Amino acid sequence: MTRLRFVLGDQLSRDISSLRDLGPGDVVLMAEVDEEATYVRHHQRKIAFLFSAMRHFAAELEADGITVDYLRLDGERRAGSFTQALEDALKRHGPQAVVLTEPGEWRVLEMTKSWEGAFGVPVEVRPDDRFLCSHEDFARLAGTGRTLLMESFYRRMRERTGYLMDADGRPEGGRWNHDADNRESLPKRIPIPVRPVVEPDRTTSEVLSLVAARFGNHFGSLKGFDYPVTRADALRYLDWFAQKALPRFGTYEDAMRQSEPLLFHSHLSALINCGLLNPRECCERAVAAYRQGHAPINAVEGFVRQIIGWREFVRGVYWREMPGYGARNELAADRPLPDFFWTGETGMNCMAQAIRETAANAYAHHIQRLMVLGNFCLLAAIDPREVQEWYLVVYHDAFEWVEMPNVVGMVLYADGGVFATKPYAASGNYINRMSDYCRRCRYDVKQHTGEDACPFNYLYWDFVARHEARLAANRRTDRMVATLHRMAEEKVAAMRGDAAAFLDGLEASGTY
Ligand code: DLZ
């Protein structure tokens, strides 16, 4: 029986479930389609990364003697959508069945459900077992209550995988979580390791020209594209991380520095999410660095937790809460996303840095995403739909399964606490402690009111006042309200007045 194996752009693994039992006569279908690049206007670099990785992956399959039907966006045979690509391929190859791995997004999974009926061919959708936790196991490990606890889920994942567990079933280093050691700001003279650069080859150069021609009006820049697009280069990047950046990754995980977008971060998320790296091998490489005495426990535990804790948890929440998760708006936030999210033109240096680095690299690290950009959106009550779309568009690792719970649950607390136990709100003081941004800012982080005051300060206290009842009822945030109550009434009134003026101005001009 010949089967058509439909491999999507974020399934670029040789051992993806849809390719496992390839037989003679089977054809692998892959398609660059306009609909996927434009249903939201993805960052140019994100499209280039995915198309180039897809083309390299297809070429590797072909080199191994596998028949690949690859549709290029600008090819003679082309299709506007996944459904169209499949319909045309069925006519060309006449297979007896279609096999694919479960798509990562609800929207695409819904699409696949119409295929069997529409085309009269059996469509087998297999689990995506690149994830370590199946949908069924997630309910077992994370619980079924309204609020889910990532920390207990993570511990159970540690026990299941055995990562960083000693022979007696206890966590290595005596603790499950070493986050308390991972909140240092950067010392002035610490050397930042130099990243490997992957020069664009012919395939990547062709893709870069295509993206510039077709999507040149999308957000972001293609300049200096140097990210891995093959499995071999992705493995080299992982190895570089384990050797050069991992040892200090934990300690400085939350630190930020002007014009240093990557610091000690792995920058592996896009490679994992599109399939070039397997999450298990990334954990195992990090654990090996620990065993060899090359990286300390706080770094390796922090890295492993991001993958088997945070990443798996996010994915579990997405499928548990869909459909409807994207519409959650518990804090009734309704302000439009300011224009400066697309231009970086704002006097707030931390925001300008994070947005400009995002435009340049289709990447910002997790503290920039959570405590600068996300914190601003939370405090300024930006509409969760608009924030979701921005995060999905601008980050090269963003697929809806990871972007949506991150934004709805963690960044904006728009699900009212399904995902996170508290809103991640902070004043300028936090940003000042963790970065050198404030020293170069036109606003003064020490001031709370007046023209020169850091907007994060008055927006923060205005947020606390607006959501006082909710925050007072939560043991993790009740201190914020107690502190607000200790402030002089006139000071609170002045801060709230400045916040109102700032937010009005934001809607009017978008140029703060
Ligand atoms: C994000 C994206 C883009 C820009 N383009 C394609 C494409 O042309 N072909 C493809 O197979 N996948 C693409 N993707 C990823 C999909 O939009 C989608 O996020 C995943 O298939 C997950 O369901």
Residues whose N, C-alpha, C, O or C-beta is under 5 A from the ligand:
A	BS01	DLZ	V7 L8 G9 D10 A31 E32 V33 E36 A37 H42 I47 P103 G104 E105 V108 F399
